[in-house]
Amino acid sequence: MDATAQTLPRRTIAAYAIGSLGTGGFATLPGLVLVYYLTDTLGIAALAAGLVVTLAKIWDVVIDPVIGARSDHSLKATGSRRRFMRLGGLLLPIFFILTFAVPAGLDSVPSVIWVTLAFLLCATAFSLFQVPYIALPAELAQSYDDRTRLLTWRVVVLALAILLFGAGGPLLRSASSDPRLGYLLMAVVAGLVIGIGMLVSATVAPRGRPELRPQPAAGVGHNYRASIGVLRRSQPFRALLGTFVLQGLATGLMLAGAQYVATWVLHSEDAVTYLFIALIAPALFLAPVWGRIARRWGKERSFAWASILFGVAALSMVALIWAPGDWVYLPVALAGAAYAGMQSLPMAMLPDVISHDARRNGDGSAGLFGGVWTAGETTGMALGATALTVVLAASGYIVSAGNAAVTQPTSAVVGIVLSFSLVPAVLMLASLFTLARYRLRKSDIDAPIPTVEVHP
């Protein structure tokens, strides 16, 4: 048995991992169906639909560093980050349901405004939970291998959440012949599950003694300067974040395009469920395997191999242009095997980066790192959906409202396939160059902190 296996309580690992029901659900379902809901149920133009998602994600980027700094201050003032996490878990289900509750008969412009405002509030609630959640591993686990173990099981639950929401969401939507009612049913069930997962995970946030005289919360401007400061002073953080943003862009593009591939390439709206099963089933079983590989070969090298595997799988799906068919589930499964490593390994590397910075600059910045990381991750995923809408508009995609039947031009189908295959593969290649600049190793993390002898 691994010597470190018992250093982190199982309850801590389980409670932390359950939070990924929330993070995985919110990252998956809006990315999968929101653009499609806007274009093919509300009849919104593709570029306008993309703008809705982009505005919400820009808002995320604006508020995440502030939430990160305030989370650090809350830790000092109260001894825990739970307050932020609980608030996010309580508010998100409300705003998630409102996002998919546009009244029937509402014109396109009011519909866009409704969804934009509701989704902005939903994104705010998510950030209140996500930013401190990302910061917790640096406080929960102290060693290189413990962090790998903690984040490996988080990714197992994340994969389960992606399968649950990615496959189950569309099934709930299809339970009603009225698309609007189907989306509302989906939002109610998904919103409640997301909120419960977040609230359970909030219980694992460590409780400590607050500072006797905590400093007043700094202003917003200081929060941004502090966030830029951690990005500037930590080269490993810049390399890891750059890699994760590029890969988030690639996976966000594929996630947003999955429903379009199912409908217009495989000619079955329900095929998106099988695409998600093919993607996530391998990830469920292989996330622990990537953890063992990382302990043997190192996180950074294992992460590079996972990225290469994902890129090769994505590139192979260019053939859908000429030969659409069920064979696509094989490369999707290969991508799923790689995706488990692409999620667990960088998330296990992030607390190493935070720990390395703390050795050099002192504790107390985990929330800042979490805020900048979440902003970067959000940017990548959002730009993926935006890039898809640009391709749809440029390739002549025809939007529809309700159950109206349309036929897409060949150019639109080709654009959908390239967005799902070639473009993500190129982005994965680019991410390997940024990953090569990450130079932290296990010896840097687990080395004892040097002490200085003081002689009288």
HELIX and SHEET records of a PDB file:
HELIX    1   1 ARG A   10  ASP A   40  1                                  31    
HELIX    2   2 ALA A   46  THR A   78  1                                  33    
HELIX    3   3 ARG A   82  THR A   99  1                                  18    
HELIX    4   4 SER A  108  ALA A  135  1                                  28    
HELIX    5   5 PRO A  137  LEU A  140  1                                   4    
HELIX    6   6 TYR A  144  ARG A  173  1                                  30    
HELIX    7   7 PRO A  179  ALA A  202  1                                  24    
HELIX    8   8 VAL A  220  ARG A  233  1                                  14    
HELIX    9   9 GLN A  235  TYR A  260  1                                  26    
HELIX   10  10 VAL A  261  VAL A  265  3                                   5    
HELIX   11  11 ALA A  271  TRP A  297  1                                  27    
HELIX   12  12 LYS A  299  SER A  316  1                                  18    
HELIX   13  13 MET A  317  ILE A  321  5                                   5    
HELIX   14  14 ASP A  326  VAL A  328  5                                   3    
HELIX   15  15 TYR A  329  ASN A  361  1                                  33    
HELIX   16  16 ALA A  366  ALA A  394  1                                  29    
HELIX   17  17 THR A  410  PHE A  420  1                                  11    
HELIX   18  18 LEU A  422  LEU A  435  1                                  14    
HELIX   19  19 LYS A  442  ASP A  446  1                                   5    
END                                                                             
